[in-house]
Amino acid sequence: MIDTFGRQIEYLRISLTDLCNLRCRYCMPEEGVDKKRHFDIITFEEACDIVRAGTNIGINKVRLTGGEPLVRRGIVSLVERLRDIGGIHDIAMTTNGVLLDEYAHKLAQAGLHRVNISLDTMKKDRYEHITRGGDLGRVWQGITAAKNAGLHPIKINVVLVGGFNDDEIEEFVRWTYRDDIEVRFIELMPIGQCALDFSDEKSVPGDVVLARVPELVPLDDPNEKVSVTYRLPGGKGKVGLINPMNHKFCDRCNRLRITADAKIKPCLHSNQEIDIRQLRADGMSYEQILTAAANAKPKMHNLDAHEYTSRNMNKIGG
């Protein structure tokens, strides 16, 4: 599926819930979110039908997100159903890792290939602060469980926040020297809740990582669409830089996002949304809806012009 700017759209990110067992400060308000009615949330049947239709027009990769996808009941059975759809070569999940100790082996057996784990700090007190009470120990257990289950490669998503965790950059990079893991430093983005309190002081450009650790060697990874990857000489793992604020990668964007309430966001940083259920009621097929969404993708986002999306990240899908 080729969009109007010649980009090949092959990747669906599906949010299964806007609920989460953490309350990260840049992601959602302290009081959490209003629980949606059951029929407002995308069903597993809808998700599978959308993915199956997507394979007919070039979709071959699916990522399950949230909120926290592991709080959605029946998640293992959904992975099994996606595994059985022909044409899907990669099933991944983004998770905070808190429940991975319980689910990693079951998910791997069901057909999940790999996980991205959100972890912004390796310090217990800081983790409790930014997640509003999360238990860092459970995340370490989850990472170990994911390794033992063969969910590889494991990627660690680190959102850089000035004055909070930018002093841990070197420690995160050293982790990749001794462990076959990819640490991905992500620039803080003004999305939803975060946009209300966004400032230059909190925004840390990914280039800071290279300045702090100049020995990082760039890698040529033609399969990587959003991250520029590096490795320490002799290191087992990799370091990735995702810099949507300072180095746009819109020309390589290959994805569509489906929210937990069954809307398609052609661009993460736009308020434009396509209502899947409404268009189905109007008689459009899932193939037609996905094609229309791909053709609605803008050439690039306009964060530099302060055009921000109003939804919180937990309502979009990480």
N, C-alpha and C positions, 0 to 999 in steps of 0.2 A: 504494500500500500504506500503510494508516493503522495506526499502532500503538495500543495501549490508552490512550494519553494524547493521542490526536488529532494526533500528528506524522506528517507525510507522509514515508515512508522511500523515497528515490529514488536513493540513492548507495551503491555498493559500493566498498570499498577492499580490494584483493586483494594480499596479500604473496606474492611469488613465491619467496622464499628468505630464510632467516635469516642467510645468509652476507654478509659485507661486506668490501670492500678497505680499510676504515679500522677503527680501534678506539676510537671516541669514548668518552671517560671516563664520561659519564653514560648511555651506551647499552649497553655490554657490558663484560665483564671483560677484563683485559689479555691473557689467554691466548686470547681469542676464544671460539668456540663449537665444540662437538663436531659434526662433519659428519654430517648425517643420511643415512640410506640413501636411494637414489634413489627407491624406491617409497614412502617416508614423506612426500615432498614433493608438494604439489598438482601435478597434471599440467596441461598446457595444455588437454587435452581436457576435464578437469573444470572448469577455469576458464571455458572457453567455454560449456559446458553450463549452468553456474550462471548466468552472465550472460544467456544466451539465455532461461532460465527466469525470471530476474529481470525481463526486459523485459515478460513477460506479466502481471506484477503491479505495474508502476510504476517499476522501476529504469530510469533513463535516463543515468546518469553512472557512470563507472568510473575508479578511480585505481589504478595499479600501484605497489607499494611493495616494501620489503624489510625487513631487510637492505638491500642495494644491488641493485635490480632489474636493473641493467645487467651484473651478473656472471652472470645466468641465461642459459645458452646458448639461442639461438633467440628472444630477446626481440622482434626485429623481426617475425618471422613471427607471433608471438602478437598483436602490435598489428594486423597486417593482418587476422587472423581476427576480432578484436573489432570492427574497422572495418566488417566485412561483416555484422555482426549488426544487423538492423533495430531501430530504437528507441533505440540508444545515440547520444546527441547530443554527448557530451563524453568524450574519453579523455585522461587526464592521468597524470603520473608524478611521484613524489617521488624525488629522486636526490641523491647528494652531489656530482655534477657532474664527478667525476674522469675518467669515461669519455665524457663528452658530446661532447668534441671529435671522437671517433671515430664516435659513434652519432647525433648530433643530426639530420643531414640524412637518414639512412636512416629514422629514426623518424618524422620529419615526412612523408616520402614514403609511409610505411606507414599513416599515419593518426593519429599522435599529435597532439593539439591543443596541449598546453602542458606546462610543467614547473615544479615547485617545486624549488629547489636549496637544500640545507642548507648554511649558511655562518655560523658563529658569530663569526668575527673576520676582519678584513682585514689582520691583522698576521701575517707569515710565521712568526715564532717561536711565537706563540700557537697558530696553526693546527697546527703540528707537535706542539705539546704536547697540545692537547685531542684530536687525532685519533691520537696516538701514532705520528707519522711521516709524516703526509699532506703532499702537495705542493700548496701554495696556488696555484702557477702553473698547474697543470693545471685547477684549478677556474675560474680566470679565462678560460682557453682554452675551457673548456666553456660558460661563460656567453656568450662571443662567438659560439661555434658555434650555440648555441640561438637567439640573436638572428638570425643570418644564415639559419637554417633556417626562420624564421617561427614558432617555438614561442612564441606570445604569448597571454596575458600571462605574462611570467616573474616568478615570485614567489621571493623570497629568504627562507628561514626562518632566523631568528636566535633561538636559545634564550638568554635572558638568564640569566647566571650571575654572582651577586654576587662582586666581587673578581677577576673574570676578564675580562669584556668589557663591563661596564656603563659603562666610561669611553669606549666607542666608539659610544654611542647617537647622539650628535650627528653623527658622521661617517656612520653608516648613513643617518640621516635626510637629510643633505645630498645623498647619492647620488641620492635620489628627486627632488631639485630639478632635476638636470641630465640625468636619464635616465628614460625611460619604463619604470619597473620598480616592483614593489611589494615593499617590505621589510616583513616580518611579524615583529614581536617576540612571542615565545612564552614564557610563564612556565614556568620549570623545574618539571617535575612529578615527584612521588615514584613512579616506576615502576621495578620490578625493581631493577637495579643502583643506580640513582640513589636509590631509597628507603633503601638501606643507609647512605648518607652524606648524607641530606637534612638541611638546617638552614635556619633563618630567614635566616642571613647569606648563603646562596647563592641564596635565593629573592628575585627582584626583581619586584615588582608591575609590571604594564604601565603603571599610572598614573604611574610614574616617568618614562616617556617623555614624557608630557604636561607634567610638571613641568619637565623639562629643555628641552623645545622647546615653549613655550606658544603659539607662533605657528601651530601646526598647526590646521587648520580641519576640523571633522568633515564627513563626506560621508554622504549617504543612499543606501545600496546595498541595495535590497530582496532581491537575490540572494545576499547574503553571510550565511551561517548562523552562522559561528563568530567572524569577525573584525569588529571595529569599525574603520572606515577613516577616514583623515585625509589631508590634502594640505597641503603648504607653499604659501602664496600664490604663484602663478606657476610652481609646480613641474610637471614633466612626469609624474612618477610618483605613487605613493601610499604611505602608511604604514598598516599594519594592526596591531592589537593583539589578541592571542589570550590571554585571561585566565581559564583554567579554574579557577585557584586562588581568585582574588579576585572574579571576576564570572562566576558560572556561566551557561552558555548552553545548559544541558541541554534547556530548553523548545523550542529550535530545532534540536536534533540530528536530522539526516535520514539517518544512515548506519549501515551494518553493516560490520564488519571481518572479513575472512577471513584466518586465519593461514596461514603456509607449510605447516603440517601439516594443513590442511583442517579447521580448527575455526572456528566463527563466534563472535566476541565481540560480544554485543549492546551492551556498554558498554566503552569503553577502560579505565575505572578499576574494573573488577570482575573477579574471578577466574572468573565464570561463563562457560562455553564450551559450545558445542553441536557435537557430533561429526558432521560431515556424512556421513562414510563409514559410521559406525555406523547412522545413521538411514536411509541409502540401503539398507543391508543389511537393515534392518527393514521395508523396503517403502515408505518415504516418498518422494515426488517432491521434486525440488529446489524447486518452487514451495511445497510444504507446509513444507519445512525453512526456507526464507527467511521465510515468513509466521510460523512458530513463533518464529524468532529475533527478528523485529520485535516480536512480542507479548511477548517476554521482556525487552525493553528496560526498565530501571528508570526511574522518573520523573526521577531525578537521581543523580549520583555522590555519594559521601560522603568526599571527600578531607579535608574539614574535621573529620571524625571519625576520621581516620587509617586509613581503609579503603583500602588500596593493592593494586594488582594485583602479583602476584609475578613474572610474566614480564618479561624484559628487553624493551626497545622493539624491538630487532632481531628478536625472536621474535614480536612482535605485528604489526608493520608500521607504518611511520612515516606 
